[in-house]
Amino acid sequence: MEYHRTKDLLYVKSFLGHRDFGSTLKYVQLIDFGNDEYSCKTAKNVAEATGLMKAGFEYVTDLEGRKLSRKRK
């Protein structure tokens, strides 16, 4: 779950206390995110986008001049 949240394999290796990447990769590959649910929000300016990022939302894409973000429920 931590890898999916951060996308940082080195951090996850350290977070889990593994000595080599083999162990970390084994656990990262076991997670199935096929049925995840997300909360979605839009931001129309930098202040709103910053607020969403501080609340844990991740940027997804731009659509019609707005930034779309999501956060796992």
mmCIF file of the N, C-alpha and C atoms, coordinates in Angstrom:
data_MODEL
# 
_entry.id   MODEL 
# 
loop_
_atom_site.group_PDB 
_atom_site.id 
_atom_site.type_symbol 
_atom_site.label_atom_id 
_atom_site.label_alt_id 
_atom_site.label_comp_id 
_atom_site.label_asym_id 
_atom_site.label_entity_id 
_atom_site.label_seq_id 
_atom_site.pdbx_PDB_ins_code 
_atom_site.Cartn_x 
_atom_site.Cartn_y 
_atom_site.Cartn_z 
_atom_site.occupancy 
_atom_site.B_iso_or_equiv 
_atom_site.pdbx_formal_charge 
_atom_site.auth_seq_id 
_atom_site.auth_comp_id 
_atom_site.auth_asym_id 
_atom_site.auth_atom_id 
_atom_site.pdbx_PDB_model_num 
ATOM 1   N N  . MET A 1 1  ? 0.828   -1.189 0.000   1.00 0.00 ? 1  MET A N  1 
ATOM 2   C CA . MET A 1 1  ? 0.000   0.000  0.000   1.00 0.00 ? 1  MET A CA 1 
ATOM 3   C C  . MET A 1 1  ? 0.879   1.263  0.000   1.00 0.00 ? 1  MET A C  1 
ATOM 4   N N  . GLU A 1 2  ? 1.957   1.219  0.753   1.00 0.00 ? 2  GLU A N  1 
ATOM 5   C CA . GLU A 1 2  ? 2.843   2.384  0.831   1.00 0.00 ? 2  GLU A CA 1 
ATOM 6   C C  . GLU A 1 2  ? 3.483   2.664  -0.531  1.00 0.00 ? 2  GLU A C  1 
ATOM 7   N N  . TYR A 1 3  ? 3.843   1.626  -1.264  1.00 0.00 ? 3  TYR A N  1 
ATOM 8   C CA . TYR A 1 3  ? 4.411   1.823  -2.599  1.00 0.00 ? 3  TYR A CA 1 
ATOM 9   C C  . TYR A 1 3  ? 3.385   2.459  -3.523  1.00 0.00 ? 3  TYR A C  1 
ATOM 10  N N  . HIS A 1 4  ? 2.163   1.982  -3.462  1.00 0.00 ? 4  HIS A N  1 
ATOM 11  C CA . HIS A 1 4  ? 1.131   2.527  -4.338  1.00 0.00 ? 4  HIS A CA 1 
ATOM 12  C C  . HIS A 1 4  ? 0.888   4.003  -4.019  1.00 0.00 ? 4  HIS A C  1 
ATOM 13  N N  . ARG A 1 5  ? 1.004   4.369  -2.748  1.00 0.00 ? 5  ARG A N  1 
ATOM 14  C CA . ARG A 1 5  ? 0.797   5.748  -2.339  1.00 0.00 ? 5  ARG A CA 1 
ATOM 15  C C  . ARG A 1 5  ? 1.950   6.651  -2.756  1.00 0.00 ? 5  ARG A C  1 
ATOM 16  N N  . THR A 1 6  ? 3.203   6.180  -2.604  1.00 0.00 ? 6  THR A N  1 
ATOM 17  C CA . THR A 1 6  ? 4.371   7.035  -2.836  1.00 0.00 ? 6  THR A CA 1 
ATOM 18  C C  . THR A 1 6  ? 5.057   6.825  -4.179  1.00 0.00 ? 6  THR A C  1 
ATOM 19  N N  . LYS A 1 7  ? 4.920   5.651  -4.758  1.00 0.00 ? 7  LYS A N  1 
ATOM 20  C CA . LYS A 1 7  ? 5.617   5.296  -6.011  1.00 0.00 ? 7  LYS A CA 1 
ATOM 21  C C  . LYS A 1 7  ? 7.134   5.367  -5.846  1.00 0.00 ? 7  LYS A C  1 
ATOM 22  N N  . ASP A 1 8  ? 7.633   5.157  -4.641  1.00 0.00 ? 8  ASP A N  1 
ATOM 23  C CA . ASP A 1 8  ? 9.055   5.268  -4.336  1.00 0.00 ? 8  ASP A CA 1 
ATOM 24  C C  . ASP A 1 8  ? 9.541   3.947  -3.733  1.00 0.00 ? 8  ASP A C  1 
ATOM 25  N N  . LEU A 1 9  ? 10.157  3.116  -4.563  1.00 0.00 ? 9  LEU A N  1 
ATOM 26  C CA . LEU A 1 9  ? 10.590  1.793  -4.129  1.00 0.00 ? 9  LEU A CA 1 
ATOM 27  C C  . LEU A 1 9  ? 11.683  1.853  -3.063  1.00 0.00 ? 9  LEU A C  1 
ATOM 28  N N  . LEU A 1 10 ? 12.609  2.808  -3.187  1.00 0.00 ? 10 LEU A N  1 
ATOM 29  C CA . LEU A 1 10 ? 13.656  2.954  -2.169  1.00 0.00 ? 10 LEU A CA 1 
ATOM 30  C C  . LEU A 1 10 ? 13.065  3.298  -0.804  1.00 0.00 ? 10 LEU A C  1 
ATOM 31  N N  . TYR A 1 11 ? 12.095  4.196  -0.796  1.00 0.00 ? 11 TYR A N  1 
ATOM 32  C CA . TYR A 1 11 ? 11.448  4.561  0.460   1.00 0.00 ? 11 TYR A CA 1 
ATOM 33  C C  . TYR A 1 11 ? 10.736  3.354  1.072   1.00 0.00 ? 11 TYR A C  1 
ATOM 34  N N  . VAL A 1 12 ? 10.019  2.602  0.261   1.00 0.00 ? 12 VAL A N  1 
ATOM 35  C CA . VAL A 1 12 ? 9.278   1.436  0.755   1.00 0.00 ? 12 VAL A CA 1 
ATOM 36  C C  . VAL A 1 12 ? 10.237  0.381  1.290   1.00 0.00 ? 12 VAL A C  1 
ATOM 37  N N  . LYS A 1 13 ? 11.353  0.180  0.609   1.00 0.00 ? 13 LYS A N  1 
ATOM 38  C CA . LYS A 1 13 ? 12.372  -0.769 1.079   1.00 0.00 ? 13 LYS A CA 1 
ATOM 39  C C  . LYS A 1 13 ? 12.826  -0.386 2.484   1.00 0.00 ? 13 LYS A C  1 
ATOM 40  N N  . SER A 1 14 ? 13.102  0.880  2.682   1.00 0.00 ? 14 SER A N  1 
ATOM 41  C CA . SER A 1 14 ? 13.520  1.369  3.988   1.00 0.00 ? 14 SER A CA 1 
ATOM 42  C C  . SER A 1 14 ? 12.375  1.314  4.999   1.00 0.00 ? 14 SER A C  1 
ATOM 43  N N  . PHE A 1 15 ? 11.191  1.694  4.576   1.00 0.00 ? 15 PHE A N  1 
ATOM 44  C CA . PHE A 1 15 ? 10.000  1.708  5.430   1.00 0.00 ? 15 PHE A CA 1 
ATOM 45  C C  . PHE A 1 15 ? 9.711   0.313  5.988   1.00 0.00 ? 15 PHE A C  1 
ATOM 46  N N  . LEU A 1 16 ? 9.879   -0.711 5.144   1.00 0.00 ? 16 LEU A N  1 
ATOM 47  C CA . LEU A 1 16 ? 9.620   -2.087 5.564   1.00 0.00 ? 16 LEU A CA 1 
ATOM 48  C C  . LEU A 1 16 ? 10.811  -2.743 6.244   1.00 0.00 ? 16 LEU A C  1 
ATOM 49  N N  . GLY A 1 17 ? 11.981  -2.102 6.160   1.00 0.00 ? 17 GLY A N  1 
ATOM 50  C CA . GLY A 1 17 ? 13.168  -2.636 6.806   1.00 0.00 ? 17 GLY A CA 1 
ATOM 51  C C  . GLY A 1 17 ? 13.820  -3.780 6.051   1.00 0.00 ? 17 GLY A C  1 
ATOM 52  N N  . HIS A 1 18 ? 13.614  -3.836 4.734   1.00 0.00 ? 18 HIS A N  1 
ATOM 53  C CA . HIS A 1 18 ? 14.208  -4.899 3.926   1.00 0.00 ? 18 HIS A CA 1 
ATOM 54  C C  . HIS A 1 18 ? 15.672  -4.589 3.613   1.00 0.00 ? 18 HIS A C  1 
ATOM 55  N N  . ARG A 1 19 ? 16.464  -5.646 3.501   1.00 0.00 ? 19 ARG A N  1 
ATOM 56  C CA . ARG A 1 19 ? 17.880  -5.473 3.153   1.00 0.00 ? 19 ARG A CA 1 
ATOM 57  C C  . ARG A 1 19 ? 18.116  -5.447 1.645   1.00 0.00 ? 19 ARG A C  1 
ATOM 58  N N  . ASP A 1 20 ? 17.265  -6.157 0.897   1.00 0.00 ? 20 ASP A N  1 
ATOM 59  C CA . ASP A 1 20 ? 17.439  -6.159 -0.557  1.00 0.00 ? 20 ASP A CA 1 
ATOM 60  C C  . ASP A 1 20 ? 16.102  -5.906 -1.246  1.00 0.00 ? 20 ASP A C  1 
ATOM 61  N N  . PHE A 1 21 ? 16.187  -5.535 -2.516  1.00 0.00 ? 21 PHE A N  1 
ATOM 62  C CA . PHE A 1 21 ? 14.987  -5.209 -3.269  1.00 0.00 ? 21 PHE A CA 1 
ATOM 63  C C  . PHE A 1 21 ? 14.134  -6.423 -3.583  1.00 0.00 ? 21 PHE A C  1 
ATOM 64  N N  . GLY A 1 22 ? 14.717  -7.595 -3.597  1.00 0.00 ? 22 GLY A N  1 
ATOM 65  C CA . GLY A 1 22 ? 13.945  -8.804 -3.903  1.00 0.00 ? 22 GLY A CA 1 
ATOM 66  C C  . GLY A 1 22 ? 12.766  -8.973 -2.973  1.00 0.00 ? 22 GLY A C  1 
ATOM 67  N N  . SER A 1 23 ? 13.008  -8.782 -1.692  1.00 0.00 ? 23 SER A N  1 
ATOM 68  C CA . SER A 1 23 ? 11.921  -8.898 -0.718  1.00 0.00 ? 23 SER A CA 1 
ATOM 69  C C  . SER A 1 23 ? 10.865  -7.820 -0.936  1.00 0.00 ? 23 SER A C  1 
ATOM 70  N N  . THR A 1 24 ? 11.318  -6.610 -1.157  1.00 0.00 ? 24 THR A N  1 
ATOM 71  C CA . THR A 1 24 ? 10.387  -5.503 -1.363  1.00 0.00 ? 24 THR A CA 1 
ATOM 72  C C  . THR A 1 24 ? 9.546   -5.735 -2.607  1.00 0.00 ? 24 THR A C  1 
ATOM 73  N N  . LEU A 1 25 ? 10.170  -6.150 -3.699  1.00 0.00 ? 25 LEU A N  1 
ATOM 74  C CA . LEU A 1 25 ? 9.439   -6.395 -4.942  1.00 0.00 ? 25 LEU A CA 1 
ATOM 75  C C  . LEU A 1 25 ? 8.401   -7.493 -4.780  1.00 0.00 ? 25 LEU A C  1 
ATOM 76  N N  . LYS A 1 26 ? 8.740   -8.519 -3.994  1.00 0.00 ? 26 LYS A N  1 
ATOM 77  C CA . LYS A 1 26 ? 7.792   -9.604 -3.767  1.00 0.00 ? 26 LYS A CA 1 
ATOM 78  C C  . LYS A 1 26 ? 6.506   -9.068 -3.146  1.00 0.00 ? 26 LYS A C  1 
ATOM 79  N N  . TYR A 1 27 ? 6.622   -8.230 -2.133  1.00 0.00 ? 27 TYR A N  1 
ATOM 80  C CA . TYR A 1 27 ? 5.450   -7.714 -1.448  1.00 0.00 ? 27 TYR A CA 1 
ATOM 81  C C  . TYR A 1 27 ? 4.708   -6.671 -2.279  1.00 0.00 ? 27 TYR A C  1 
ATOM 82  N N  . VAL A 1 28 ? 5.437   -5.866 -3.028  1.00 0.00 ? 28 VAL A N  1 
ATOM 83  C CA . VAL A 1 28 ? 4.793   -4.849 -3.858  1.00 0.00 ? 28 VAL A CA 1 
ATOM 84  C C  . VAL A 1 28 ? 3.932   -5.506 -4.934  1.00 0.00 ? 28 VAL A C  1 
ATOM 85  N N  . GLN A 1 29 ? 4.371   -6.627 -5.478  1.00 0.00 ? 29 GLN A N  1 
ATOM 86  C CA . GLN A 1 29 ? 3.634   -7.305 -6.539  1.00 0.00 ? 29 GLN A CA 1 
ATOM 87  C C  . GLN A 1 29 ? 2.427   -8.075 -6.029  1.00 0.00 ? 29 GLN A C  1 
ATOM 88  N N  . LEU A 1 30 ? 2.332   -8.322 -4.746  1.00 0.00 ? 30 LEU A N  1 
ATOM 89  C CA . LEU A 1 30 ? 1.211   -9.071 -4.185  1.00 0.00 ? 30 LEU A CA 1 
ATOM 90  C C  . LEU A 1 30 ? -0.071  -8.254 -4.084  1.00 0.00 ? 30 LEU A C  1 
ATOM 91  N N  . ILE A 1 31 ? 0.043   -6.953 -4.123  1.00 0.00 ? 31 ILE A N  1 
ATOM 92  C CA . ILE A 1 31 ? -1.110  -6.087 -3.910  1.00 0.00 ? 31 ILE A CA 1 
ATOM 93  C C  . ILE A 1 31 ? -1.937  -6.006 -5.188  1.00 0.00 ? 31 ILE A C  1 
ATOM 94  N N  . ASP A 1 32 ? -3.234  -6.228 -5.048  1.00 0.00 ? 32 ASP A N  1 
ATOM 95  C CA . ASP A 1 32 ? -4.168  -6.122 -6.175  1.00 0.00 ? 32 ASP A CA 1 
ATOM 96  C C  . ASP A 1 32 ? -5.038  -4.893 -5.971  1.00 0.00 ? 32 ASP A C  1 
ATOM 97  N N  . PHE A 1 33 ? -4.927  -3.920 -6.869  1.00 0.00 ? 33 PHE A N  1 
ATOM 98  C CA . PHE A 1 33 ? -5.687  -2.692 -6.751  1.00 0.00 ? 33 PHE A CA 1 
ATOM 99  C C  . PHE A 1 33 ? -6.822  -2.648 -7.772  1.00 0.00 ? 33 PHE A C  1 
ATOM 100 N N  . GLY A 1 34 ? -7.285  -3.785 -8.202  1.00 0.00 ? 34 GLY A N  1 
ATOM 101 C CA . GLY A 1 34 ? -8.295  -3.847 -9.254  1.00 0.00 ? 34 GLY A CA 1 
ATOM 102 C C  . GLY A 1 34 ? -9.631  -3.231 -8.890  1.00 0.00 ? 34 GLY A C  1 
ATOM 103 N N  . ASN A 1 35 ? -10.059 -3.316 -7.653  1.00 0.00 ? 35 ASN A N  1 
ATOM 104 C CA . ASN A 1 35 ? -11.382 -2.836 -7.269  1.00 0.00 ? 35 ASN A CA 1 
ATOM 105 C C  . ASN A 1 35 ? -11.322 -1.636 -6.327  1.00 0.00 ? 35 ASN A C  1 
ATOM 106 N N  . ASP A 1 36 ? -10.346 -0.779 -6.500  1.00 0.00 ? 36 ASP A N  1 
ATOM 107 C CA . ASP A 1 36 ? -10.207 0.379  -5.632  1.00 0.00 ? 36 ASP A CA 1 
ATOM 108 C C  . ASP A 1 36 ? -11.290 1.409  -5.910  1.00 0.00 ? 36 ASP A C  1 
ATOM 109 N N  . GLU A 1 37 ? -11.704 2.090  -4.860  1.00 0.00 ? 37 GLU A N  1 
ATOM 110 C CA . GLU A 1 37 ? -12.643 3.187  -4.986  1.00 0.00 ? 37 GLU A CA 1 
ATOM 111 C C  . GLU A 1 37 ? -11.913 4.485  -4.668  1.00 0.00 ? 37 GLU A C  1 
ATOM 112 N N  . TYR A 1 38 ? -12.270 5.541  -5.386  1.00 0.00 ? 38 TYR A N  1 
ATOM 113 C CA . TYR A 1 38 ? -11.605 6.826  -5.229  1.00 0.00 ? 38 TYR A CA 1 
ATOM 114 C C  . TYR A 1 38 ? -12.614 7.939  -4.991  1.00 0.00 ? 38 TYR A C  1 
ATOM 115 N N  . SER A 1 39 ? -12.189 8.950  -4.264  1.00 0.00 ? 39 SER A N  1 
ATOM 116 C CA . SER A 1 39 ? -12.893 10.216 -4.200  1.00 0.00 ? 39 SER A CA 1 
ATOM 117 C C  . SER A 1 39 ? -12.235 11.097 -5.245  1.00 0.00 ? 39 SER A C  1 
ATOM 118 N N  . CYS A 1 40 ? -13.040 11.786 -6.048  1.00 0.00 ? 40 CYS A N  1 
ATOM 119 C CA . CYS A 1 40 ? -12.510 12.631 -7.115  1.00 0.00 ? 40 CYS A CA 1 
ATOM 120 C C  . CYS A 1 40 ? -12.915 14.079 -6.879  1.00 0.00 ? 40 CYS A C  1 
ATOM 121 N N  . LYS A 1 41 ? -11.989 14.994 -7.165  1.00 0.00 ? 41 LYS A N  1 
ATOM 122 C CA . LYS A 1 41 ? -12.240 16.431 -7.008  1.00 0.00 ? 41 LYS A CA 1 
ATOM 123 C C  . LYS A 1 41 ? -11.596 17.169 -8.171  1.00 0.00 ? 41 LYS A C  1 
ATOM 124 N N  . THR A 1 42 ? -12.081 18.381 -8.426  1.00 0.00 ? 42 THR A N  1 
ATOM 125 C CA . THR A 1 42 ? -11.498 19.229 -9.458  1.00 0.00 ? 42 THR A CA 1 
ATOM 126 C C  . THR A 1 42 ? -10.985 20.517 -8.829  1.00 0.00 ? 42 THR A C  1 
ATOM 127 N N  . ALA A 1 43 ? -9.988  21.103 -9.465  1.00 0.00 ? 43 ALA A N  1 
ATOM 128 C CA . ALA A 1 43 ? -9.440  22.388 -9.030  1.00 0.00 ? 43 ALA A CA 1 
ATOM 129 C C  . ALA A 1 43 ? -9.376  23.306 -10.239 1.00 0.00 ? 43 ALA A C  1 
ATOM 130 N N  . LYS A 1 44 ? -9.824  24.545 -10.060 1.00 0.00 ? 44 LYS A N  1 
ATOM 131 C CA . LYS A 1 44 ? -9.790  25.477 -11.182 1.00 0.00 ? 44 LYS A CA 1 
ATOM 132 C C  . LYS A 1 44 ? -8.668  26.500 -11.078 1.00 0.00 ? 44 LYS A C  1 
ATOM 133 N N  . ASN A 1 45 ? -7.938  26.484 -9.937  1.00 0.00 ? 45 ASN A N  1 
ATOM 134 C CA . ASN A 1 45 ? -6.805  27.400 -9.804  1.00 0.00 ? 45 ASN A CA 1 
ATOM 135 C C  . ASN A 1 45 ? -5.725  26.755 -8.929  1.00 0.00 ? 45 ASN A C  1 
ATOM 136 N N  . VAL A 1 46 ? -4.602  27.432 -8.816  1.00 0.00 ? 46 VAL A N  1 
ATOM 137 C CA . VAL A 1 46 ? -3.453  26.890 -8.092  1.00 0.00 ? 46 VAL A CA 1 
ATOM 138 C C  . VAL A 1 46 ? -3.768  26.702 -6.607  1.00 0.00 ? 46 VAL A C  1 
ATOM 139 N N  . ALA A 1 47 ? -4.497  27.640 -6.017  1.00 0.00 ? 47 ALA A N  1 
ATOM 140 C CA . ALA A 1 47 ? -4.826  27.529 -4.589  1.00 0.00 ? 47 ALA A CA 1 
ATOM 141 C C  . ALA A 1 47 ? -5.659  26.287 -4.307  1.00 0.00 ? 47 ALA A C  1 
ATOM 142 N N  . GLU A 1 48 ? -6.655  26.016 -5.146  1.00 0.00 ? 48 GLU A N  1 
ATOM 143 C CA . GLU A 1 48 ? -7.483  24.825 -4.962  1.00 0.00 ? 48 GLU A CA 1 
ATOM 144 C C  . GLU A 1 48 ? -6.675  23.554 -5.176  1.00 0.00 ? 48 GLU A C  1 
ATOM 145 N N  . ALA A 1 49 ? -5.814  23.544 -6.190  1.00 0.00 ? 49 ALA A N  1 
ATOM 146 C CA . ALA A 1 49 ? -4.981  22.369 -6.469  1.00 0.00 ? 49 ALA A CA 1 
ATOM 147 C C  . ALA A 1 49 ? -4.029  22.103 -5.303  1.00 0.00 ? 49 ALA A C  1 
ATOM 148 N N  . THR A 1 50 ? -3.470  23.157 -4.738  1.00 0.00 ? 50 THR A N  1 
ATOM 149 C CA . THR A 1 50 ? -2.569  23.015 -3.586  1.00 0.00 ? 50 THR A CA 1 
ATOM 150 C C  . THR A 1 50 ? -3.314  22.435 -2.396  1.00 0.00 ? 50 THR A C  1 
ATOM 151 N N  . GLY A 1 51 ? -4.529  22.908 -2.164  1.00 0.00 ? 51 GLY A N  1 
ATOM 152 C CA . GLY A 1 51 ? -5.343  22.384 -1.073  1.00 0.00 ? 51 GLY A CA 1 
ATOM 153 C C  . GLY A 1 51 ? -5.644  20.908 -1.237  1.00 0.00 ? 51 GLY A C  1 
ATOM 154 N N  . LEU A 1 52 ? -5.930  20.492 -2.460  1.00 0.00 ? 52 LEU A N  1 
ATOM 155 C CA . LEU A 1 52 ? -6.196  19.074 -2.719  1.00 0.00 ? 52 LEU A CA 1 
ATOM 156 C C  . LEU A 1 52 ? -4.955  18.228 -2.469  1.00 0.00 ? 52 LEU A C  1 
ATOM 157 N N  . MET A 1 53 ? -3.802  18.722 -2.882  1.00 0.00 ? 53 MET A N  1 
ATOM 158 C CA . MET A 1 53 ? -2.565  17.971 -2.662  1.00 0.00 ? 53 MET A CA 1 
ATOM 159 C C  . MET A 1 53 ? -2.272  17.838 -1.174  1.00 0.00 ? 53 MET A C  1 
ATOM 160 N N  . LYS A 1 54 ? -2.504  18.902 -0.409  1.00 0.00 ? 54 LYS A N  1 
ATOM 161 C CA . LYS A 1 54 ? -2.293  18.849 1.031   1.00 0.00 ? 54 LYS A CA 1 
ATOM 162 C C  . LYS A 1 54 ? -3.250  17.874 1.701   1.00 0.00 ? 54 LYS A C  1 
ATOM 163 N N  . ALA A 1 55 ? -4.425  17.677 1.102   1.00 0.00 ? 55 ALA A N  1 
ATOM 164 C CA . ALA A 1 55 ? -5.425  16.755 1.643   1.00 0.00 ? 55 ALA A CA 1 
ATOM 165 C C  . ALA A 1 55 ? -5.175  15.314 1.196   1.00 0.00 ? 55 ALA A C  1 
ATOM 166 N N  . GLY A 1 56 ? -4.111  15.086 0.426   1.00 0.00 ? 56 GLY A N  1 
ATOM 167 C CA . GLY A 1 56 ? -3.763  13.719 0.032   1.00 0.00 ? 56 GLY A CA 1 
ATOM 168 C C  . GLY A 1 56 ? -4.237  13.301 -1.342  1.00 0.00 ? 56 GLY A C  1 
ATOM 169 N N  . PHE A 1 57 ? -4.782  14.223 -2.111  1.00 0.00 ? 57 PHE A N  1 
ATOM 170 C CA . PHE A 1 57 ? -5.220  13.895 -3.462  1.00 0.00 ? 57 PHE A CA 1 
ATOM 171 C C  . PHE A 1 57 ? -4.022  13.870 -4.400  1.00 0.00 ? 57 PHE A C  1 
ATOM 172 N N  . GLU A 1 58 ? -4.091  13.008 -5.419  1.00 0.00 ? 58 GLU A N  1 
ATOM 173 C CA . GLU A 1 58 ? -3.036  12.952 -6.428  1.00 0.00 ? 58 GLU A CA 1 
ATOM 174 C C  . GLU A 1 58 ? -3.590  13.464 -7.752  1.00 0.00 ? 58 GLU A C  1 
ATOM 175 N N  . TYR A 1 59 ? -2.761  14.230 -8.449  1.00 0.00 ? 59 TYR A N  1 
ATOM 176 C CA . TYR A 1 59 ? -3.137  14.791 -9.748  1.00 0.00 ? 59 TYR A CA 1 
ATOM 177 C C  . TYR A 1 59 ? -3.292  13.667 -10.766 1.00 0.00 ? 59 TYR A C  1 
ATOM 178 N N  . VAL A 1 60 ? -4.354  13.747 -11.577 1.00 0.00 ? 60 VAL A N  1 
ATOM 179 C CA . VAL A 1 60 ? -4.595  12.743 -12.611 1.00 0.00 ? 60 VAL A CA 1 
ATOM 180 C C  . VAL A 1 60 ? -4.414  13.339 -14.002 1.00 0.00 ? 60 VAL A C  1 
ATOM 181 N N  . THR A 1 61 ? -5.165  14.403 -14.333 1.00 0.00 ? 61 THR A N  1 
ATOM 182 C CA . THR A 1 61 ? -5.095  14.984 -15.673 1.00 0.00 ? 61 THR A CA 1 
ATOM 183 C C  . THR A 1 61 ? -5.778  16.349 -15.699 1.00 0.00 ? 61 THR A C  1 
ATOM 184 N N  . ASP A 1 62 ? -5.659  17.041 -16.841 1.00 0.00 ? 62 ASP A N  1 
ATOM 185 C CA . ASP A 1 62 ? -6.393  18.284 -17.078 1.00 0.00 ? 62 ASP A CA 1 
ATOM 186 C C  . ASP A 1 62 ? -7.578  17.980 -17.972 1.00 0.00 ? 62 ASP A C  1 
ATOM 187 N N  . LEU A 1 63 ? -8.705  18.646 -17.705 1.00 0.00 ? 63 LEU A N  1 
ATOM 188 C CA . LEU A 1 63 ? -9.885  18.475 -18.540 1.00 0.00 ? 63 LEU A CA 1 
ATOM 189 C C  . LEU A 1 63 ? -10.658 19.782 -18.531 1.00 0.00 ? 63 LEU A C  1 
ATOM 190 N N  . GLU A 1 64 ? -10.847 20.359 -19.703 1.00 0.00 ? 64 GLU A N  1 
ATOM 191 C CA . GLU A 1 64 ? -11.599 21.602 -19.865 1.00 0.00 ? 64 GLU A CA 1 
ATOM 192 C C  . GLU A 1 64 ? -11.096 22.705 -18.938 1.00 0.00 ? 64 GLU A C  1 
ATOM 193 N N  . GLY A 1 65 ? -9.782  22.825 -18.829 1.00 0.00 ? 65 GLY A N  1 
ATOM 194 C CA . GLY A 1 65 ? -9.184  23.885 -18.041 1.00 0.00 ? 65 GLY A CA 1 
ATOM 195 C C  . GLY A 1 65 ? -9.160  23.643 -16.537 1.00 0.00 ? 65 GLY A C  1 
ATOM 196 N N  . ARG A 1 66 ? -9.503  22.461 -16.101 1.00 0.00 ? 66 ARG A N  1 
ATOM 197 C CA . ARG A 1 66 ? -9.493  22.132 -14.673 1.00 0.00 ? 66 ARG A CA 1 
ATOM 198 C C  . ARG A 1 66 ? -8.560  20.956 -14.416 1.00 0.00 ? 66 ARG A C  1 
ATOM 199 N N  . LYS A 1 67 ? -8.035  20.905 -13.212 1.00 0.00 ? 67 LYS A N  1 
ATOM 200 C CA . LYS A 1 67 ? -7.160  19.811 -12.790 1.00 0.00 ? 67 LYS A CA 1 
ATOM 201 C C  . LYS A 1 67 ? -8.008  18.759 -12.086 1.00 0.00 ? 67 LYS A C  1 
ATOM 202 N N  . LEU A 1 68 ? -7.922  17.526 -12.532 1.00 0.00 ? 68 LEU A N  1 
ATOM 203 C CA . LEU A 1 68 ? -8.652  16.436 -11.894 1.00 0.00 ? 68 LEU A CA 1 
ATOM 204 C C  . LEU A 1 68 ? -7.707  15.682 -10.965 1.00 0.00 ? 68 LEU A C  1 
ATOM 205 N N  . SER A 1 69 ? -8.176  15.415 -9.760  1.00 0.00 ? 69 SER A N  1 
ATOM 206 C CA . SER A 1 69 ? -7.381  14.721 -8.755  1.00 0.00 ? 69 SER A CA 1 
ATOM 207 C C  . SER A 1 69 ? -8.217  13.618 -8.127  1.00 0.00 ? 69 SER A C  1 
ATOM 208 N N  . ARG A 1 70 ? -7.528  12.639 -7.533  1.00 0.00 ? 70 ARG A N  1 
ATOM 209 C CA . ARG A 1 70 ? -8.235  11.544 -6.876  1.00 0.00 ? 70 ARG A CA 1 
ATOM 210 C C  . ARG A 1 70 ? -7.506  11.147 -5.610  1.00 0.00 ? 70 ARG A C  1 
ATOM 211 N N  . LYS A 1 71 ? -8.262  10.496 -4.718  1.00 0.00 ? 71 LYS A N  1 
ATOM 212 C CA . LYS A 1 71 ? -7.712  9.991  -3.472  1.00 0.00 ? 71 LYS A CA 1 
ATOM 213 C C  . LYS A 1 71 ? -8.430  8.692  -3.147  1.00 0.00 ? 71 LYS A C  1 
ATOM 214 N N  . ARG A 1 72 ? -7.664  7.696  -2.778  1.00 0.00 ? 72 ARG A N  1 
ATOM 215 C CA . ARG A 1 72 ? -8.229  6.399  -2.436  1.00 0.00 ? 72 ARG A CA 1 
ATOM 216 C C  . ARG A 1 72 ? -9.105  6.539  -1.191  1.00 0.00 ? 72 ARG A C  1 
ATOM 217 N N  . LYS A 1 73 ? -10.279 5.901  -1.223  1.00 0.00 ? 73 LYS A N  1 
ATOM 218 C CA . LYS A 1 73 ? -11.195 5.953  -0.067  1.00 0.00 ? 73 LYS A CA 1 
ATOM 219 C C  . LYS A 1 73 ? -10.707 5.073  1.045   1.00 0.00 ? 73 LYS A C  1 
# 
